[in-house]
Amino acid sequence: MSERPDLLTIDAGNSTLDCLSPGGARLRLATRAPDVAALARFARESGATRVAAVAVVEAARAAIEQAVQGAGLRLRVGGAELPCPLPAGYDTPATLG
């Protein structure tokens, strides 16, 4: 597997929004009311040229989109722009968090 030194990753779960820069710096914000300005600043200063995110909370996804756009980067979202070929083995996947 080749390294992707220019990729900023963002994982927005139910409680926290966790970011990892290409250099290993981390940022953690509350998912319900993320600080968009802090996230945009982190994205700008990360050295990333690409951003990949996953989000289970729609409001967090909107904040991520706003912050990444404000940083002048392009966002690709797992399950939308990025394929996620992992099968779900649950009987009711819509009820999962």
C-alpha positions in Angstrom: 0.0 0.0 0.0 1.5 3.4 -1.0 1.5 6.3 1.5 -0.6 9.3 0.8 1.4 12.1 2.5 -1.0 14.9 1.2 -4.3 13.5 2.6 -6.2 15.0 5.5 -8.7 12.6 7.0 -11.8 13.6 8.9 -14.0 11.2 10.9 -17.3 12.7 12.2 -19.0 10.3 14.6 -21.9 10.9 16.9 -19.8 12.6 19.6 -16.5 13.8 18.1 -15.1 15.0 14.8 -11.5 13.7 14.6 -9.0 15.0 12.1 -5.6 13.7 11.2 -3.2 15.8 9.1 -0.6 14.3 6.7 2.1 15.1 9.2 0.3 13.4 12.1 -1.2 16.4 13.8 -4.6 15.8 15.3 -7.7 17.9 16.0 -10.8 16.8 17.9 -14.0 18.8 18.0 -17.5 18.2 19.2 -19.7 16.8 16.4 -22.9 18.6 17.3 -21.4 22.2 17.2 -18.0 21.9 15.4 -15.9 25.1 15.3 -15.8 25.6 11.5 -13.2 28.3 11.8 -10.8 26.0 13.8 -11.4 23.2 11.3 -10.7 25.4 8.3 -7.5 26.7 9.9 -6.4 23.2 10.7 -7.1 22.1 7.1 -5.2 25.1 5.7 -2.2 24.5 7.9 -2.2 20.7 7.5 -0.2 20.7 4.3 -2.9 18.6 2.7 -3.9 18.9 -0.9 -6.8 16.4 -0.5 -9.4 15.8 2.1 -11.4 12.6 2.7 -14.2 12.4 5.3 -16.8 10.2 6.7 -19.8 11.5 8.7 -22.8 9.9 10.3 -24.2 13.3 11.4 -25.5 15.4 8.5 -24.9 18.7 10.3 -21.2 17.7 10.8 -20.9 16.9 7.1 -22.2 20.4 6.3 -19.7 22.0 8.7 -16.9 19.9 7.2 -17.9 21.0 3.7 -17.9 24.6 4.7 -14.5 24.4 6.5 -12.8 22.5 3.7 -14.1 24.9 1.1 -13.0 27.8 3.2 -9.5 26.3 3.3 -9.5 26.1 -0.5 -9.4 22.3 -0.6 -11.6 19.7 -2.3 -13.6 17.3 -0.1 -14.4 13.7 -1.0 -16.9 12.0 1.2 -17.0 8.3 1.9 -20.2 6.7 0.6 -20.8 9.6 -1.8 -17.7 10.6 -3.9 -15.6 7.8 -2.5 -16.9 4.3 -2.8 -17.2 2.3 0.4 -17.3 -1.3 -0.8 -17.7 -2.7 2.8 -20.8 -4.9 3.1 -23.1 -4.4 6.1 -24.1 -7.6 7.7 -26.8 -6.1 9.9 -30.5 -6.8 9.4 -31.4 -3.2 9.9 -28.4 -1.0 8.8 -30.6 2.1 8.8 -30.8 1.9 12.6 -27.1 2.0 13.2 -25.3 5.1 14.5 
